């Protein structure tokens, strides 16, 4: 019996698993299209910089004007409060739609039908006239004496009318988004949770909602961005402190509507960019375990390639071959 090592064995085995470096075929059409698009972009930039109607000097002067900045603050406050009201109403409506009680399902369906079926501008006008429709709220014994009464004009201001109008309208749209997110969670998890003795409210808070957020967050972020722009319609209430009204007021004084429209557009773009960044991190947080790009999966392609390479190579000191 003698032992010997094959001199070409490890080397040949390692060469068999050498990765192939493929080169993509040339695509002249792609480069031609890129050149055309680049020329169009340069032409657009030149048009924006040289067009005197845009008046970038006026834009720079009023981009940080006190009234404009105050309008941005009121717009953000309207957006946040309206989304809070809308989310609460949507969650209640979505839970009612999933209820076994036909009365609760019917009320939720009617709410969604009415507020999704009418324009938001019409709803805002209605809430602006609410103090005319209901001038006084009375608390007392039915068909008896009044115990307490107060005027709606004292409490129901234009700001709160705008918040309620926007929030109720948004809630009708979010209700279907939340309902679809809740329905995306497998029913088996609810049955398993009940078998463990968990109550329905606890199952909803601890099991269903955390998993449904992965489906709810992307459209919820889009609705928030949409709400930011919908606040420009609160003039129908009328509420006259938002960003759009502030820029329109300055434009009417200077007779320069286009530069002030650019000011409003730049502010909306800046706020939307911040909201999109926040939406990205929320999606990544609630998408853990479902998305390959989630935290912890970085470098997955590189790690897989290194695993293949390491699997395709032989050890430095292979066992010697035995010859009988």
Secondary structure by P-SEA (a helix, b strand, c coil): cbbbbccaaaaaaaaaaccccccccccaaaaaaaaaaaaaaaaaaaaaacccccaaaaaaaccccaaaaaaaaaaaaaaaaaaaaaaaaaaaaaaaaacccaaaaaaaaaaaaaaaaccaaaaaaaaaaccccccccccccccccccbbbbccccccaaaaaaaaaaaaaaaaaaaaaaaaaacccaaaaaaaaaacccaaaaaacccccccccccaaaaaaaaaaaaaaccccccccccccaaaaaaaaaaaaccaaaaaaaaaaaaaaaaaaaaaaaaaaaaaaacccccccccccaaaaaaaaaaaaaacccccccccccc
